[in-house]
Structures are given as structure tokens and as C-alpha cells.
Amino acid sequence: MFGGRPTAGRAALAVSMIALFAALDGFAWAAQVIDGASLKNETVTSAKLADNAVVSRTIAGGAVTTAKLAGGAVSSAKIAGNAVTSGKLAGGAVTAGKLANDAVTTQKIKEANVTAAQLAKGAVTSPKLAANAVAAAAIASNAVITAKIAAGAVTRGKLATDARVPQLIMRTNAITVEDGQIATGVAACASGERLMGGAASWQTPAADLLLSSSAPVPTGVSGQLPTQWSATFVNVAGSNLASQARTWAICAQTS
């Protein structure tokens, strides 16, 4: 290529060509030799990285720690569905404002977890009460007023024994008193009844028909209440007529 005796120009050209080949060969060598193992730790600084140089595949698993996340960096769109479990929520983190309408269903409420403090005033309406849910202990003293009692609801069996209004029954006994005779009529209460009072009279009053006495019959036992009413009738002689007389005992049921 350079026949004959070399000149100064030819020598300079030769040196340049050698330098060019050396340079090209050096780049090829650098590309082959400079890998991860050849880099000194902390050699690649932020300034050495081009924008968007760090892609997903270049980030090691678990490399993005809490400290690597900027404030507010994890938006709703970054969170996978069902990724936020109970263990991820801080105590008291789910406030009323965080719940969607109708989000809390029956299945979400732990048994016996709804206390009085959780109930709004007036929240428990009649449809919310189960049958027989209101026991005696749940009714405040003096809470059942007249307006709360249905017509006919208080039967005799609902009244205490000493609070019951006695059911009065008239027991009667009729006798015939002959002219010039004195007779006694007795009306008695039945078993389980108490004598409340009594009365007596002639069926057809007349001047010669007298009522000598009308009173309860003593039992003869101390402290025992009488159960009979007695009346004494006098048919004065001279009328020549027999007359009817009647005695009444006013009795009350005790059971």
C-alpha cells in the first residue's frame, strides 16, 4: 500500500490508523469486561441514572420498603382488590365516614357487640323487637300507664289476691211463717266464699208481720269470719194467714 521509501506524511497516517484501531478495539473490550461485578459499591449514584431508567424488572423483590415510599404515593388505584385485610387496619381506623351506606350487614356484627351506647335514640322500634323480647326486668317501674293497657287485658287472674275486687253473689233462703209463729231464716255462703253482709224481709209486708232480728251468725271460733246471715220473723197471731219471708247473704268469692 505504501511502496517505496516512507515519507513523513505517510508515517503520520500510519500512526493515526493504528490509534484508530486501538480506540475501536478498546470500546469493544470495555463493553465485554465492565459488568456488575466490575462496579465498585455505591458507584452508580442518582445522578448517573437517566429518567425512567429503573423499571419493574430491575427492582429486587422486597426492595421497596416503607421508607422508600413517598408520602401519599400509594393511592387507591395502587391497591389490589381484597389486599387490605383486617390485620392491615390500625385500631379505630375504620370510622363512620369510611363506611359506605349499608356496608355493615348483620353478618359483620359480632354477637353481643351492639351495646346501648351504639343505639341511636328511637332506633329500636316495635318491628325490631322479637316476640316475648320485653321481659319484666326490661320494664321500668311505673312505666305501664293506663294508656298502655289494652281494653280487657287485665283479667281476674292478673290481679293479686289482695287486689282483686270481690265478685259478689247473693245467696237466699225463703221460709213460710204460720200465723202466730216465730221462725228463723238462714242464708249461707258456699265453700270458698266470704260473707260480706246480709238482709231480710217479708215478701208482702204488713203491720202484723215483724222482723225481730237480722245479723250474721257467729261461728263460735275466735278469729273465724261468719259465713251465714240469720233473720228472725214474727207473724203476730190474728191474721190467720201464713206469710213468706226471705233472708239474703251477700257473699264474695275469695279465689
C-alpha positions as CSV (number, residue, x, y, z in Angstrom):
1,M,0.0,0.0,0.0
2,F,2.9,2.3,0.8
3,G,5.5,1.2,-1.8
4,G,8.9,2.9,-1.9
5,R,10.6,4.8,0.8
6,P,8.2,6.2,3.5
7,T,7.9,9.8,3.8
8,A,6.9,11.9,6.9
9,G,3.3,12.2,5.7
10,R,3.0,8.5,5.2
11,A,4.4,7.9,8.7
12,A,1.8,10.2,10.3
13,L,-1.0,8.5,8.5
14,A,0.1,5.1,9.7
15,V,0.3,6.3,13.3
16,S,-3.3,7.7,13.0
17,M,-4.6,4.4,11.6
18,I,-3.0,2.4,14.5
19,A,-4.5,4.8,17.1
20,L,-8.0,4.5,15.5
21,F,-7.9,0.7,15.5
22,A,-6.7,0.7,19.1
23,A,-9.5,3.0,20.1
24,L,-12.2,0.9,18.4
25,D,-10.9,-2.3,19.9
26,G,-10.8,-0.6,23.4
27,F,-14.5,0.2,23.3
28,A,-15.3,-3.4,22.4
29,W,-13.2,-4.6,25.2
30,A,-14.9,-2.2,27.7
31,A,-18.3,-3.5,26.6
32,Q,-17.3,-7.0,27.3
33,V,-15.3,-6.5,30.5
34,I,-17.4,-3.8,32.6
35,D,-20.3,-5.8,34.2
36,G,-22.0,-5.7,37.7
37,A,-19.0,-7.4,39.3
38,S,-16.6,-4.7,38.0
39,L,-18.6,-1.8,39.6
40,K,-17.5,-0.6,43.0
41,N,-20.3,-0.4,45.6
42,E,-22.2,2.9,45.6
43,T,-20.6,3.9,42.3
44,V,-23.9,4.4,40.5
45,T,-25.5,7.5,42.2
46,S,-28.9,9.0,41.4
47,A,-27.2,11.5,39.1
48,K,-25.9,8.6,37.0
49,L,-29.4,7.3,36.3
50,A,-31.4,8.5,33.4
51,D,-35.1,9.4,33.9
52,N,-37.2,6.2,34.0
53,A,-34.1,4.0,34.0
54,V,-35.3,2.0,37.0
55,V,-38.1,-0.3,35.7
56,S,-40.0,-3.1,37.4
57,R,-37.7,-5.9,36.3
58,T,-34.7,-4.1,37.8
59,I,-36.2,-3.8,41.3
60,A,-35.4,-6.8,43.5
61,G,-38.2,-8.5,45.4
62,G,-38.9,-6.7,48.7
63,A,-36.6,-3.8,47.8
64,V,-39.4,-1.2,48.1
65,T,-39.7,-0.8,51.9
66,T,-41.9,1.7,53.7
67,A,-39.1,4.2,53.9
68,K,-38.8,4.1,50.0
69,L,-42.4,5.3,49.6
70,A,-43.1,9.0,49.3
71,G,-46.0,10.4,51.4
72,G,-49.3,9.7,49.7
73,A,-47.7,7.6,47.0
74,V,-49.9,4.5,47.5
75,S,-53.3,5.6,46.1
76,S,-56.5,3.5,45.9
77,A,-55.6,2.5,42.4
78,K,-52.3,1.0,43.5
79,I,-54.0,-1.3,46.0
80,A,-55.1,-4.7,44.6
81,G,-58.7,-5.9,45.3
82,N,-59.0,-7.6,48.8
83,A,-55.4,-6.6,49.6
84,V,-56.3,-4.6,52.7
85,T,-57.2,-7.3,55.3
86,S,-58.2,-6.9,59.0
87,G,-54.5,-7.2,60.0
88,K,-53.6,-4.2,57.9
89,L,-56.0,-1.8,59.6
90,A,-55.0,0.1,62.7
91,G,-57.2,0.0,65.7
92,G,-60.0,2.6,65.3
93,A,-59.0,3.2,61.7
94,V,-62.5,2.4,60.2
95,T,-64.6,5.4,61.3
96,A,-68.2,6.0,60.4
97,G,-67.1,8.2,57.5
98,K,-65.1,5.3,56.0
99,L,-68.2,3.0,55.7
100,A,-70.4,3.0,52.7
101,N,-74.1,3.1,53.1
102,D,-75.5,-0.3,54.1
103,A,-71.9,-1.7,54.4
104,V,-72.4,-3.1,57.9
105,T,-74.6,-6.2,57.5
106,T,-75.8,-8.5,60.2
107,Q,-73.1,-10.9,59.5
108,K,-70.4,-8.2,60.0
109,I,-71.6,-7.6,63.6
110,K,-70.1,-9.8,66.3
111,E,-72.6,-11.4,68.7
112,A,-73.5,-9.3,71.7
113,N,-71.4,-6.4,70.3
114,V,-74.2,-3.8,69.9
115,T,-74.5,-2.2,73.3
116,A,-76.8,0.5,74.4
117,A,-74.2,3.2,73.5
118,Q,-74.3,2.0,69.9
119,L,-78.1,2.5,69.6
120,A,-79.4,5.9,68.4
121,K,-82.3,7.4,70.3
122,G,-85.6,5.9,69.0
123,A,-83.7,3.3,66.9
124,V,-85.5,0.3,68.5
125,T,-89.0,0.4,67.0
126,S,-91.7,-2.2,67.5
127,P,-90.8,-4.2,64.4
128,K,-87.2,-4.6,65.8
129,L,-88.5,-6.4,68.9
130,A,-88.8,-10.2,68.8
131,A,-91.9,-11.9,70.2
132,N,-91.7,-12.0,74.0
133,A,-88.5,-9.9,73.9
134,V,-89.7,-7.4,76.6
135,A,-89.4,-9.3,79.9
136,A,-90.4,-7.9,83.3
137,A,-86.9,-6.8,84.0
138,A,-86.9,-4.6,80.9
139,I,-89.9,-2.6,82.0
140,A,-89.2,0.3,84.3
141,S,-91.2,0.9,87.4
142,N,-94.4,2.9,86.8
143,A,-93.8,2.6,83.0
144,V,-97.1,0.8,82.4
145,I,-99.7,3.5,82.5
146,T,-103.4,3.3,81.7
147,A,-102.9,4.2,78.0
148,K,-100.6,1.1,77.6
149,I,-103.2,-1.4,78.8
150,A,-105.4,-2.8,76.1
151,A,-109.2,-3.0,76.8
152,G,-110.0,-6.2,78.7
153,A,-106.3,-7.1,79.1
154,V,-106.5,-7.2,82.9
155,T,-108.4,-10.4,83.8
156,R,-109.2,-11.5,87.3
157,G,-106.2,-13.9,87.2
158,K,-103.8,-11.0,86.6
159,L,-104.8,-9.4,89.9
160,A,-103.0,-10.2,93.2
161,T,-105.3,-11.9,95.7
162,D,-105.5,-8.9,98.0
163,A,-106.0,-6.6,95.0
164,R,-109.0,-8.3,93.4
165,V,-112.4,-6.6,93.5
166,P,-114.6,-9.3,95.1
167,Q,-117.2,-10.9,92.9
168,L,-120.4,-10.6,94.8
169,I,-123.0,-13.4,94.9
170,M,-126.4,-13.3,96.5
171,R,-127.3,-16.4,98.4
172,T,-131.0,-16.6,99.5
173,N,-133.3,-18.7,101.7
174,A,-137.1,-18.4,101.7
175,I,-139.4,-19.7,104.5
176,T,-143.1,-19.7,105.4
177,V,-144.1,-18.4,108.8
178,E,-147.5,-19.5,110.0
179,D,-150.0,-17.2,111.8
180,G,-148.9,-16.7,115.4
181,Q,-145.4,-18.3,114.8
182,I,-141.8,-17.1,115.1
183,A,-139.3,-18.5,112.5
184,T,-135.7,-18.1,111.7
185,G,-134.4,-17.9,108.1
186,V,-130.7,-18.6,107.4
187,A,-128.8,-17.9,104.2
188,A,-125.3,-19.3,103.9
189,C,-122.3,-18.6,101.6
190,A,-120.9,-21.5,99.7
191,S,-117.5,-23.0,100.3
192,G,-114.7,-20.6,99.3
193,E,-116.9,-17.6,99.8
194,R,-116.8,-14.9,102.4
195,L,-119.8,-13.3,104.0
196,M,-119.9,-9.5,103.2
197,G,-123.3,-8.7,104.5
198,G,-127.0,-9.7,104.5
199,A,-130.6,-8.7,104.6
200,A,-134.1,-10.0,105.3
201,S,-137.7,-9.0,104.6
202,W,-141.3,-10.2,104.3
203,Q,-142.5,-11.0,100.8
204,T,-145.6,-9.0,101.4
205,P,-145.0,-6.5,104.3
206,A,-147.9,-6.0,106.7
207,A,-148.4,-4.5,110.2
208,D,-148.6,-7.8,111.9
209,L,-145.5,-9.2,110.2
210,L,-142.4,-8.3,112.1
211,L,-138.7,-8.6,111.6
212,S,-137.2,-9.3,115.0
213,S,-133.5,-9.5,114.1
214,S,-131.2,-9.6,111.1
215,A,-127.5,-10.3,111.6
216,P,-124.5,-12.6,110.7
217,V,-124.3,-15.9,112.5
218,P,-121.2,-16.2,114.8
219,T,-119.1,-19.2,114.1
220,G,-118.1,-19.7,117.7
221,V,-114.4,-19.8,116.7
222,S,-112.2,-16.9,117.6
223,G,-110.9,-15.1,114.5
224,Q,-113.1,-17.0,112.1
225,L,-115.3,-14.9,109.9
226,P,-119.0,-15.8,109.7
227,T,-120.4,-17.4,106.5
228,Q,-124.2,-17.2,107.3
229,W,-126.8,-14.5,107.7
230,S,-129.7,-15.1,110.0
231,A,-133.1,-13.3,110.4
232,T,-136.0,-13.9,112.9
233,F,-139.5,-13.3,111.6
234,V,-142.7,-12.9,113.7
235,N,-146.2,-13.4,112.4
236,V,-148.4,-11.9,115.0
237,A,-151.4,-14.0,115.8
238,G,-154.8,-12.9,114.5
239,S,-154.2,-12.7,110.7
240,N,-154.9,-16.4,110.2
241,L,-152.6,-16.2,107.2
242,A,-149.2,-17.8,106.6
243,S,-146.7,-15.4,105.0
244,Q,-143.4,-15.8,103.1
245,A,-140.2,-14.4,104.4
246,R,-136.7,-14.2,102.7
247,T,-133.2,-14.0,104.0
248,W,-130.2,-12.9,101.9
249,A,-126.5,-13.5,102.4
250,I,-124.2,-11.3,100.4
251,C,-121.1,-13.4,99.6
252,A,-117.8,-12.7,97.9
253,Q,-115.6,-15.2,96.1
254,T,-112.2,-15.5,97.7
255,S,-110.4,-17.3,94.9
